[in-house]
Amino acid sequence: MSRRRSLEHHRRSLAEIRDIMNSMKTLAYMETRKLGRFLSAQQAVLQNMEDVAADFLSFHPDMMSEPGQAPSVLLLIGSERGFCGDFNRALLRHVDAARQTHRAPAPLVIAVGRKLHTLLEGDARVVAWIGGAGVVEEVPAVLNQLADEIVSLQSKHGAIEVFAVHHGNEDGVMTQRLVPPFEGLAAEPARHSHPPMLNTSPVAFFTDLTDQYLFAALHAMLYTSLMMENHDRVTHLSGAVRHLDEQSEDLARQYNAMRQEEIIEEIEVMLLSAASLDDNPDQQENVGPPY
């Protein structure tokens, strides 16, 4: 009996864990739907900015800085929460593979996401730790911290190159250049015969456009990374829920088998008792109150 009760208690515990994980999976799925709407709008903004920059740079190619020996900064966008498989380890594998390919000096690292922090603990390359976004509403706060860290590094090191390493929509982990932006656009042929008419100087216009593009690109990267994180979480939790369902079914079979054995044992005891009474009729006569 105690073994059967232990099995039933275990099965109920698994059912509670399963309900919690299934709720987490549902919330993650809802977050991916919400982020999909944000991303489509953000990608349209980025595309418009890149079109403007291409038109501008086709007539002012001198605005693009020449590649130099500026320090490199890697912005690693990891996860704030768990249950998303090897989401964070994939970022580190991508960085290690890139370093072995290009043999570049070790870059400075800005790590985003507390689950990524645990993997980079003690890494001398990390110059800033930033908490990640758990939901889409937390993205602006993370973005402001990122912008402050980039500005701080620029004040310490002068000109820097910033590359973001993050999970893309369907391409896995990708590296995207953030600072300086618009790489390769200056080489594109002009699409118009006359330069754009500006209400300010070309330098001021390009500076403002660069700042706005940086914020828009960071928004898109954080949204994309968060969506892929939740997508991986849905996949990971779906597998966990299936595994718990299988365990629960196995425990239910064991419970039913034990209960069946107990019922059989009870029937056997009853039959043995009845047979004992049949073998002892005198005992049957003495059963019941005397009259």
C-alpha positions in Angstrom: 0.0 0.0 0.0 2.8 2.4 0.9 4.5 1.8 -2.5 1.2 2.5 -4.3 0.7 5.7 -2.4 4.3 6.8 -3.1 3.6 6.2 -6.9 0.4 8.2 -6.7 2.2 11.1 -4.9 5.0 11.1 -7.5 2.4 11.1 -10.3 0.6 14.1 -8.8 3.9 15.9 -8.4 4.7 15.3 -12.1 1.3 16.5 -13.1 1.9 19.8 -11.2 5.3 20.3 -12.8 3.8 19.5 -16.2 1.1 22.1 -15.7 3.7 24.7 -14.8 5.9 23.9 -17.8 2.9 23.9 -20.1 1.9 27.4 -18.9 5.5 28.6 -19.5 5.3 27.2 -23.0 2.1 29.0 -23.7 3.4 32.3 -22.4 6.6 31.8 -24.6 4.4 31.1 -27.6 2.3 34.2 -27.0 5.5 36.3 -26.7 6.7 35.1 -30.1 3.4 36.2 -31.7 3.8 39.6 -30.1 7.4 40.0 -31.1 6.6 39.0 -34.7 4.4 42.1 -35.0 7.1 44.3 -33.5 9.8 42.9 -35.7 7.9 43.4 -39.0 7.5 47.1 -38.2 11.1 47.4 -37.0 12.5 45.8 -40.1 10.6 48.3 -42.2 12.1 51.2 -40.3 15.6 49.8 -40.8 15.1 49.2 -44.5 13.9 52.9 -44.9 17.0 54.1 -43.0 19.3 52.0 -45.1 17.7 53.3 -48.3 18.2 56.9 -47.1 21.8 56.1 -46.2 22.5 54.5 -49.5 21.2 57.6 -51.4 23.2 59.9 -49.2 26.5 58.0 -49.3 26.3 57.6 -53.1 26.9 61.4 -53.2 29.0 61.7 -50.0 31.2 58.6 -49.8 33.8 60.6 -47.9 31.5 60.4 -44.8 32.4 56.7 -44.3 35.4 56.3 -42.1 38.3 54.3 -43.4 38.9 50.9 -41.7 41.6 51.2 -39.1 43.0 49.5 -36.0 40.2 50.5 -33.7 39.4 48.2 -30.8 36.7 45.7 -31.4 33.7 45.3 -29.1 31.5 42.2 -29.2 27.9 42.7 -28.1 26.7 39.2 -27.1 22.9 39.0 -26.8 22.0 36.0 -24.6 19.0 35.0 -22.6 17.7 36.4 -19.4 15.8 33.2 -18.5 16.4 29.5 -18.9 14.6 26.6 -20.5 15.9 27.5 -24.0 18.3 24.7 -24.7 21.9 25.6 -25.7 20.8 29.2 -26.8 23.7 30.8 -24.9 26.3 28.2 -25.6 25.7 28.5 -29.3 26.8 32.2 -29.1 30.1 31.3 -27.5 30.7 28.5 -30.0 30.1 31.0 -32.8 32.5 33.5 -31.3 35.2 30.9 -30.7 34.9 29.6 -34.3 35.2 33.2 -35.7 38.3 33.8 -33.7 40.0 30.7 -34.9 39.1 31.6 -38.5 40.3 35.2 -38.5 43.0 35.0 -35.8 41.9 38.5 -34.6 42.9 39.9 -31.2 40.6 39.2 -28.3 37.8 41.8 -28.4 36.1 43.5 -25.5 32.8 41.9 -24.7 29.4 43.3 -23.5 27.4 40.4 -22.2 23.6 40.7 -22.2 21.4 38.2 -20.3 21.9 36.7 -16.9 22.0 33.1 -18.2 24.9 34.1 -20.5 26.7 35.8 -17.5 27.0 32.4 -15.7 28.9 31.0 -18.8 31.2 34.0 -19.0 31.9 34.3 -15.2 35.6 35.1 -14.7 36.2 35.9 -18.4 38.6 38.8 -18.6 37.2 40.0 -22.0 33.9 41.1 -20.4 33.8 44.8 -19.7 30.1 45.2 -19.0 27.3 42.9 -17.7 23.8 43.9 -18.6 20.5 42.1 -17.7 18.5 41.0 -20.7 14.8 41.4 -21.5 12.4 38.7 -20.4 9.4 40.3 -22.3 9.1 42.8 -25.1 8.2 45.6 -22.7 11.7 45.3 -21.1 13.6 45.9 -24.4 13.8 49.7 -24.2 15.4 49.6 -20.8 18.1 47.1 -22.0 18.7 49.2 -25.1 19.3 52.4 -23.0 21.9 50.5 -20.9 23.6 49.2 -24.1 23.8 52.7 -25.6 25.3 54.0 -22.3 28.0 51.3 -22.3 28.9 51.9 -26.0 29.2 55.6 -25.3 31.3 54.9 -22.3 33.7 52.7 -24.3 34.0 55.3 -27.0 35.0 57.9 -24.4 37.7 55.5 -23.0 39.1 54.1 -26.3 38.1 56.7 -28.9 37.0 55.1 -32.2 35.7 51.6 -31.7 34.1 48.9 -33.9 31.0 47.3 -32.4 29.8 43.9 -33.7 26.6 42.3 -32.4 26.5 38.5 -32.1 22.9 37.3 -31.7 20.4 34.7 -32.9 18.8 35.6 -36.2 15.4 34.6 -37.5 16.3 31.4 -39.4 20.0 31.7 -40.0 21.2 30.7 -36.5 23.8 32.8 -34.8 25.0 35.7 -36.8 27.4 38.6 -36.5 26.3 42.1 -37.5 28.4 45.2 -37.6 26.8 48.1 -35.6 29.5 50.8 -35.4 30.4 52.2 -37.8 27.2 51.4 -39.6 26.2 51.2 -43.3 29.1 49.0 -44.3 29.3 48.6 -48.1 26.5 51.1 -48.9 29.0 53.7 -50.1 30.1 51.4 -52.9 26.6 51.1 -54.3 25.8 53.1 -57.5 23.7 56.2 -57.2 20.0 55.6 -57.8 19.3 59.3 -58.5 20.9 61.9 -60.7 20.8 64.7 -58.1 22.1 64.6 -54.5 19.5 64.7 -51.7 18.4 68.2 -50.6 19.4 68.7 -46.9 18.3 71.3 -44.4 21.5 70.9 -42.5 25.1 70.1 -43.2 26.0 66.7 -44.5 28.1 66.0 -41.4 25.2 66.8 -39.0 22.7 64.9 -41.1 24.9 61.8 -41.2 25.6 62.0 -37.5 21.9 62.1 -36.7 21.1 59.3 -39.1 23.8 57.1 -37.6 22.5 57.6 -34.1 18.9 56.8 -35.1 20.0 53.8 -37.1 22.0 52.5 -34.1 19.0 52.6 -31.9 16.8 51.0 -34.6 19.3 48.3 -35.3 19.7 47.5 -31.6 15.9 47.3 -31.2 15.7 44.9 -34.1 18.5 42.7 -32.7 17.0 42.6 -29.2 13.5 41.8 -30.6 14.9 39.1 -32.9 17.0 37.5 -30.2 14.1 37.5 -27.7 11.8 36.0 -30.3 14.3 33.2 -31.1 14.9 32.6 -27.4 11.1 32.1 -26.8 10.9 29.9 -29.9 13.6 27.7 -28.5 11.9 27.8 -25.1 8.6 26.6 -26.7 10.5 23.7 -28.4 12.4 22.8 -25.2 9.3 22.9 -23.0 7.3 20.9 -25.5 9.8 18.1 -25.3 9.8 18.3 -21.5 6.0 18.2 -21.4 5.9 15.2 -23.6 8.5 13.5 -21.4 6.5 14.2 -18.3 3.4 12.9 -19.9 5.2 9.6 -20.8 6.5 9.4 -17.2 3.0 10.0 -15.8 1.5 7.4 -18.1 4.1 4.9 -17.0 3.5 5.7 -13.3 -0.3 5.3 -13.9 0.3 1.8 -15.4 2.4 0.8 -12.4 -0.2 2.2 -10.0 -3.0 0.3 -11.8 -0.9 -2.9 -11.8 -0.2 -2.6 -8.1 -3.9 -1.9 -7.3 -4.9 -4.9 -9.4 -2.5 -7.1 -7.5 -3.9 -5.8 -4.2 -7.4 -6.5 -5.3 -6.4 -10.0 -6.4 -4.7 -10.6 -3.0 -7.9 -9.4 -1.2 -10.1 -11.8 -3.3 -7.7 -14.6 -2.5 -7.9 -13.9 1.2 -11.7 -13.8 1.0 -11.7 -17.1 -0.9 -9.3 -18.7 1.6 -11.5 -17.5 4.5 -14.6 -18.9 2.8 -12.8 -22.2 2.1 -11.7 -22.3 5.8 -15.3 -21.9 6.9 -16.5 -24.7 4.5 -13.9 -27.0 6.0 -15.0 -26.2 9.6 -18.8 -26.4 9.7 -18.7 -26.4 13.5 -17.0 -23.0 13.3 -19.8 -21.8 11.0 -22.4 -22.8 13.5 -20.7 -20.9 16.2 -20.7 -17.7 14.1 -23.3 -15.1 15.1 -24.9 -14.1 18.3 -26.3 -16.9 20.5 -30.1 -17.2 20.7 
